[in-house]
Each structure stands twice: as C-alpha cells, then as structure tokens.
Amino acid sequence: MVTNSKSRESVRALTESAILVALGVILSHLVLFRMPQGGSVTPFAMLPVIVIGIRHGLKWGLGSGFVFACLQMIRQFWPPPTGTLEGYIAVVMLDYIIAYSVLGLSGLFKGKKFGLIYAIPMCIALRFLSHFVSGLVVWNIYAGEQPVWLYSLIYNGSYMGVELVITTAVGAVLCTALPMLFNVSYSQSESAPIKAADSNEPTANDDSNESKE
C-alpha cells in the first residue's frame, strides 16, 4: 500500500507540474510590455512554477523550472549581440537555464506557513541576479557611456521590479484565499481511510471471544 500511495503522489505531482508549467507558458504570452533587448513584464507568469516547488518540494520545483526555461528558450530566443559561441552559451545559461530554473528553489519553503510569500521575492531576486550578470558579460555593448553595472541594474531592474510587485500581490491573495493549496500531504490523507477500514475488521481475539459465547 505504501508503494501505491507513493505512485499516486508522483502521478499527481507530475500532472500538476505539467499543468502549471503550461499555465506559466500561456501567461508569458500575455506581455504587458517588452524591453528592446529582451525581458518583459507579464501577468505573473513565474508564479505557477514557484507554486510547484511550494506544493511538491525542491526536486519537482527545479525540474519544472528547467522545463519552463527550455520552453521559454524555444518560444523566444534572444541571440547575443556579439554572435560568438561564448556569447550564445552565456545567454542560454544566464538568461534561460539558470534564470528560470532558480524559480524551483521555492521548494525550500514547502510546508512552511506563508512559504509562498517568502519564496516569491527570493526566486525573483535570484532570476534578476542571473540577468544582471548576463548584462555585464553579454549585453554590455548597449551600456553606452554609463557604467556597465548601472546599465544592467537599471535595465533588468525595471521590468523585474514590476514582475516582483505583480507576482507578490497575486501570491498574497492566493495565500489568504486558498491556504490549503500550499499544505498538501497526499500520503496522510489517503492512508486515513485504509486505517479506518482496518479498524472495523474483526480480529482473531474477537473471533475467539464469540466462539466462547
């Protein structure tokens, strides 16, 4: 029964993860505004991936974040301005793989009260950091006369800051209105009926007592 319970839990986690990743991709198409060298503000497209980690833990969160990163890269890839191999590798890693996979680190807050509220700023800050480093090493030719670090800070902070506000606001509403979504324990809930059914079955002692009567 334990194996069956774990199998059902894995199927649920896989199904939920696939649905939430798909939802994130759909939301990423609803662009509120787009930056000229990549980056955009969406209606909380990162939130579904963050929720996966909160509900199912670090492994599912990071895996879903990686899948989400690959889908984002396929959907709209921004090539580096230099066109070199090193530039392409840096863009793939910093602007896609790392930038979106870190959203799955929300799994560190699984089972914690208001874990979603803590996870959102941490995950978005880590994504910003990845884009910030990319701005330093890849997109620095657009800095012009200003310091490269300032250019990357302003450019990436402008849209990531708006995303942070929108995502945190929606996450707060979810935590308040539907707190049960973030405290799920399938194994316990499924094992309860089994235990209850077992308690109703007659035992060997009960049978012997009845025969004596």
C-alpha positions as CSV (number, residue, x, y, z in Angstrom):
1,M,0.0,0.0,0.0
2,V,2.9,2.4,0.7
3,T,4.2,1.8,-2.8
4,N,0.8,2.5,-4.3
5,S,0.5,5.7,-2.2
6,K,3.9,7.0,-3.4
7,S,3.0,6.2,-7.0
8,R,-0.3,8.1,-6.8
9,E,1.5,11.0,-5.2
10,S,4.1,11.0,-8.0
11,V,1.4,10.9,-10.7
12,R,-0.4,13.9,-9.0
13,A,2.8,15.9,-8.8
14,L,3.7,15.2,-12.4
15,T,0.2,16.1,-13.6
16,E,0.1,19.3,-11.5
17,S,3.6,20.3,-12.7
18,A,2.7,19.8,-16.3
19,I,-0.5,21.9,-16.0
20,L,1.2,24.7,-14.0
21,V,4.2,24.9,-16.4
22,A,1.7,25.1,-19.3
23,L,-0.1,27.8,-17.5
24,G,3.1,29.7,-17.0
25,V,3.9,29.5,-20.7
26,I,0.4,30.8,-21.6
27,L,0.8,33.7,-19.2
28,S,4.2,34.5,-20.6
29,H,2.5,35.2,-24.0
30,L,0.3,37.9,-22.3
31,V,3.0,40.6,-22.4
32,L,2.2,43.9,-20.7
33,F,5.3,45.5,-22.1
34,R,8.5,44.2,-23.7
35,M,12.1,45.5,-23.4
36,P,14.1,46.2,-26.5
37,Q,17.0,43.7,-25.8
38,G,14.9,41.0,-24.2
39,G,12.9,40.8,-21.0
40,S,9.2,41.6,-20.5
41,V,6.5,42.2,-17.9
42,T,3.8,39.5,-17.8
43,P,0.8,38.8,-15.6
44,F,2.7,36.7,-13.0
45,A,4.0,34.1,-15.5
46,M,6.6,32.9,-13.0
47,L,4.1,32.2,-10.2
48,P,2.9,28.8,-11.4
49,V,6.5,27.4,-11.4
50,I,7.1,28.8,-8.0
51,V,3.9,27.2,-6.8
52,I,5.1,23.8,-8.0
53,G,8.1,24.0,-5.6
54,I,5.8,25.1,-2.7
55,R,3.4,22.2,-3.2
56,H,5.8,19.4,-4.2
57,G,9.3,20.3,-3.0
58,L,12.7,21.1,-4.4
59,K,13.1,18.2,-6.8
60,W,9.8,18.9,-8.6
61,G,10.4,22.6,-8.5
62,L,13.8,22.6,-10.0
63,G,12.8,20.1,-12.7
64,S,9.7,22.1,-13.6
65,G,11.9,25.3,-13.7
66,F,14.3,23.7,-16.1
67,V,11.4,22.6,-18.4
68,F,10.0,26.0,-18.2
69,A,13.4,27.5,-19.1
70,C,13.7,25.3,-22.2
71,L,10.1,26.2,-23.3
72,Q,10.9,29.9,-22.9
73,M,14.1,29.5,-24.9
74,I,12.2,27.7,-27.7
75,R,9.4,30.2,-27.6
76,Q,11.5,33.3,-28.0
77,F,15.3,33.2,-28.0
78,W,17.3,36.4,-28.0
79,P,20.7,35.9,-29.6
80,P,23.7,37.6,-28.2
81,P,24.8,40.9,-29.9
82,T,28.3,39.6,-30.5
83,G,27.2,36.4,-32.2
84,T,30.1,34.4,-30.7
85,L,29.9,30.8,-29.3
86,E,30.8,32.1,-25.8
87,G,28.0,34.7,-26.1
88,Y,25.4,32.0,-27.1
89,I,26.5,29.8,-24.2
90,A,26.3,32.7,-21.8
91,V,22.8,33.7,-23.0
92,V,21.5,30.1,-22.8
93,M,22.8,29.6,-19.3
94,L,22.3,33.1,-17.7
95,D,19.1,34.3,-19.5
96,Y,17.3,31.0,-19.7
97,I,18.5,27.8,-17.9
98,I,19.7,29.4,-14.6
99,A,17.3,32.4,-14.7
100,Y,14.2,30.2,-14.8
101,S,15.4,27.0,-13.0
102,V,16.0,29.0,-9.8
103,L,12.2,29.6,-9.6
104,G,12.1,26.0,-8.4
105,L,14.1,26.8,-5.3
106,S,10.7,27.7,-3.8
107,G,10.7,24.1,-2.8
108,L,12.9,25.1,0.2
109,F,9.7,26.7,1.7
110,K,7.5,23.7,1.2
111,G,5.1,23.2,4.1
112,K,6.0,26.5,5.8
113,K,3.4,29.0,6.7
114,F,3.3,31.8,4.2
115,G,6.1,30.0,2.3
116,L,4.9,31.3,-1.0
117,I,5.3,34.9,0.2
118,Y,8.9,34.2,1.2
119,A,9.7,32.2,-1.9
120,I,8.5,34.8,-4.4
121,P,11.0,37.6,-3.6
122,M,13.8,35.1,-3.2
123,C,13.2,33.4,-6.5
124,I,12.7,36.6,-8.5
125,A,15.8,38.1,-6.9
126,L,17.9,35.1,-8.0
127,R,16.5,35.4,-11.5
128,F,17.3,39.1,-11.5
129,L,20.8,38.3,-10.4
130,S,21.3,35.9,-13.3
131,H,20.1,38.5,-15.8
132,F,22.2,41.1,-14.1
133,V,25.4,39.0,-14.7
134,S,24.3,38.4,-18.3
135,G,24.0,42.2,-18.7
136,L,27.6,42.6,-17.5
137,V,29.2,39.9,-19.7
138,V,26.9,39.7,-22.8
139,W,24.8,42.8,-23.3
140,N,27.4,45.4,-22.1
141,I,27.7,46.9,-25.6
142,Y,24.4,48.7,-25.1
143,A,25.6,50.4,-21.9
144,G,27.0,53.4,-23.9
145,E,28.8,56.0,-21.7
146,Q,27.3,54.8,-18.4
147,P,28.9,52.1,-16.2
148,V,28.0,48.6,-17.3
149,W,26.8,47.6,-13.9
150,L,24.5,50.6,-13.7
151,Y,23.1,49.8,-17.2
152,S,22.4,46.2,-16.3
153,L,20.9,47.2,-12.9
154,I,18.5,49.7,-14.4
155,Y,17.6,47.7,-17.5
156,N,16.9,44.4,-15.7
157,G,15.6,46.0,-12.5
158,S,13.0,48.0,-14.5
159,Y,10.9,45.0,-15.6
160,M,11.9,42.5,-12.9
161,G,10.8,45.0,-10.3
162,V,7.3,45.3,-11.8
163,E,7.1,41.5,-12.1
164,L,8.0,41.2,-8.4
165,V,5.2,43.6,-7.4
166,I,2.6,41.8,-9.5
167,T,3.6,38.3,-8.5
168,T,3.8,39.1,-4.8
169,A,0.4,40.7,-4.9
170,V,-1.2,37.7,-6.6
171,G,0.7,35.3,-4.3
172,A,-0.6,37.1,-1.2
173,V,-4.1,36.8,-2.5
174,L,-3.7,33.1,-3.1
175,C,-2.2,32.5,0.4
176,T,-5.1,34.4,2.0
177,A,-7.9,32.9,0.0
178,L,-6.7,29.4,-0.6
179,P,-4.1,28.5,2.1
180,M,-4.9,24.8,1.7
181,L,-3.2,24.7,-1.7
182,F,0.2,25.1,-0.1
183,N,-0.1,22.5,2.7
184,V,-0.7,19.3,0.9
185,S,0.0,15.8,2.2
186,Y,-1.4,13.1,-0.1
187,S,0.0,10.2,1.7
188,Q,-1.6,11.0,5.1
189,S,-5.0,11.8,3.6
190,E,-5.0,8.6,1.6
191,S,-3.9,6.3,4.3
192,A,-6.6,7.5,6.8
193,P,-9.4,5.6,5.1
194,I,-7.3,2.5,4.9
195,K,-6.6,2.6,8.7
196,A,-10.3,3.3,9.4
197,A,-11.3,0.3,7.3
198,D,-8.8,-1.9,9.1
199,S,-10.1,-0.9,12.5
200,N,-13.6,-2.2,11.5
201,E,-12.4,-5.6,10.5
202,P,-12.8,-8.3,13.2
203,T,-9.6,-9.5,14.9
204,A,-8.6,-13.0,15.8
205,N,-9.3,-12.3,19.5
206,D,-12.8,-11.1,18.7
207,D,-13.5,-14.4,16.8
208,S,-12.3,-16.4,19.8
209,N,-14.4,-14.5,22.2
210,E,-17.5,-15.0,20.0
211,S,-16.9,-18.8,19.9
212,K,-16.7,-19.0,23.7
213,E,-20.1,-17.4,24.0
